[in-house]
Amino acid sequence: MGEAQQLTLEQAMDRIEQILQLLDSGKSTLDESLALFEEGTTLVRFCNEKLQQAKLRVKEVMAKNEPDESQAGAILSGTAEPVSNRD
């Protein structure tokens, strides 16, 4: 999976789409189809790992900012008190 590691999530998803089109066309030999299937499953696993990493990162960012969530909610709802500038 070394080659997949160098791809972005978007590139891997594009390649998966290409593989699906090739398999759907029915023009590949059995051996070619098996190789494409294997490549596709490797790419799907890579994408799942990238998405899990992103999910974890989002949770970490949210946890860091947790004390500020009530203020952020107040700002979004329009109920926050304005901050005065004293320069």
C-alpha positions in Angstrom: 0.0 0.0 0.0 3.0 2.3 -0.3 1.8 3.9 -3.5 -1.6 4.6 -2.0 0.0 6.4 1.0 1.3 9.0 -1.4 -2.2 9.8 -2.8 -4.5 12.3 -1.3 -8.0 11.1 -0.3 -9.5 12.8 -3.4 -7.0 11.1 -5.7 -7.7 7.7 -4.2 -11.4 8.3 -4.6 -10.9 9.3 -8.2 -8.9 6.1 -8.9 -11.6 4.0 -7.2 -14.2 5.6 -9.6 -11.9 4.7 -12.5 -11.6 1.2 -11.3 -15.4 0.9 -10.9 -15.9 2.1 -14.5 -13.3 -0.4 -15.8 -14.9 -3.2 -13.9 -18.4 -2.2 -15.0 -17.4 -2.1 -18.6 -16.8 -5.8 -18.6 -13.9 -5.4 -21.0 -11.2 -6.6 -18.6 -9.9 -10.1 -18.4 -10.4 -12.1 -15.3 -6.9 -11.5 -14.2 -7.1 -7.8 -14.9 -10.4 -7.6 -13.0 -8.9 -9.4 -10.0 -5.9 -7.0 -10.0 -8.3 -4.0 -10.3 -10.5 -5.4 -7.5 -7.4 -5.8 -5.3 -6.2 -2.3 -6.0 -9.7 -1.0 -5.3 -10.0 -2.7 -1.9 -6.5 -1.3 -1.0 -7.6 2.2 -1.9 -10.9 1.8 0.0 -9.0 0.8 3.1 -6.7 3.8 2.6 -9.7 6.2 2.3 -11.3 4.7 5.4 -8.1 5.2 7.4 -7.8 8.9 6.1 -11.4 9.5 7.1 -10.9 8.0 10.6 -7.8 10.2 11.0 -9.8 13.3 10.0 -12.6 12.4 12.4 -10.1 12.0 15.2 -8.5 15.3 14.4 -11.9 17.1 14.4 -12.7 15.5 17.8 -9.3 16.7 19.2 -10.0 20.3 17.9 -13.5 20.3 19.4 -12.1 19.0 22.7 -9.5 21.8 22.8 -12.2 24.4 22.2 -14.8 22.9 24.5 -14.8 25.6 27.1 -15.5 28.2 24.4 -18.4 26.3 22.9 -21.0 28.1 25.0 -19.6 31.5 23.9 -19.5 30.2 20.3 -23.1 29.1 20.6 -24.1 32.5 22.0 -22.4 34.3 19.2 -24.1 32.1 16.6 -27.5 32.6 18.2 -27.0 36.3 18.5 -27.3 36.3 22.3 -23.6 37.1 23.1 -22.8 40.4 24.7 -20.6 42.6 22.5 -17.0 42.9 23.4 -16.0 46.5 23.9 -12.8 47.9 22.4 -10.8 49.9 24.9 -7.9 51.0 22.7 
